[in-house]
Amino acid sequence: MTTTSCEKLHLGTSDNWPIVLICENIFFDMKGTFSHTNWRAFEAILVLLQTFWVEEQKRTTLDEWYCQYVRLIAAAKNILTKWEQKEKYRPILPYHIIEKLKEARKIRNKYYHLCQRGISCEETRVLLRVMSREIKNEIGKYKAAQWQEFLVKIQQTHEKKDKMFWTYLSRIYKTRTLPFYRLLSGNKLLSEHDEIMKELHKHYSEQFKTPLIDYSDANEVKIDNECNEISRMLSNLTKKMEKTSIEEIRRLIRSLKPKKSAGCDQVSNYMIKRLPPIYIECLVNCFNKWLSECRYPEVWKLAKIVPLNKLKADVPKCDETRPISLLATHSKLFEKLIVNRVRCWAETNHIVPVEQSGFRPRCLLPTRVLSIYQE
């Protein structure tokens, strides 16, 4: 809608004057801006520069090299990305069925207009009935063919057939969160982007503050003392964390989902999966240094928060949004390295009981429920 105008008609003696609203140039925006990246050129640039970056790692510190390397791959991706106007909505039916639906709609409207004028047209009624039956049969055949094609694809997949099946169903029945363009702050309605961002930043800054210890509570004092004791013991440990290898990092990269969402560093899982092997060797050097120093880089402690709307309708408040933190992808690889070592240590020393199935690989919670039922 581009232009609107309204006026009040002073008619009669009613207190509620009728209002005439005039709207001109009404249209629906069916197109959106989508990005398209030349990933082949992205890989070619990294391959051409790999010798330079290997030498650069020898000249500078590993932390400086890592920051420059992240800026490189983010800049390469941004340069090779073009934004294009495309249709927002893609039809789920093939083109020939959509054309038949449009033709059937024209015939139906024609038949209804004739009936309203009292004109009987048996030929149009029969044609509409035949076309409706044909379209229904074609839609049924198309859906059956799509389902059969999916089942054949699953049968040809040798790994993770069950996961692929449930992933497909989750895409069909997944509920979408409604976008919000306004926010309630007390009795004030915020509609400007900057105002909404500042209000959400203020709200989540309060939520993520370091909690204060209540020294009058004996339980909190006990927990604080135990935490300090553990920190002191860890600082005095002489045993070093096991170093990682190129093969382990490659395996962890392969396990990442090919998502294109990125954190503050603008590096996504999809970009890391396309790294040449020489860059993985350089990352191994960085990870081994941080593991030996028991240090988590400061640049990874910054996350990009995307708030999602919890409501199905109406304008949300700050506490009616769900924050999703987008972390640096390299930090996820580093965390997986540590988790693998902690899990191996805990299971080797029999710290984790056999009965625990949650948060353990190749262990199902229904198996525990079944064992309890049998016992």
Protein Blocks (a to p, Z undefined) as FASTA:
>chain_A
ZZdcdddddehjbfbdcdddddehiacdfbdcdddddfklmmmmmmmmmmmmmmmmmmmc
fklmmmmmmmmmmmmmmmmpccddddfbdcfbdfklmmmmmmmmmmmmmmmmmmmnopac
fklmmmmmmmmmmmmmmmmmmmmmmmmmmmmmmmmpmghklmmmmmmmmmmmpccddddf
bdcehjaccfbfklmmmmmmmmmmmmmpccdddfkbmklmmmmmmmmmmmmmmmmpcbdc
ddddfklmmmmmmmpccbfbdcfkopafklmmmpcfklmmmmmmmmmmmmmnopacfklm
pccdddddfbfgdjddfklcccdddddfklmmmmmmmmmmmmmmmmmnomacfklmghpa
hiafklmmmmmmmZZ
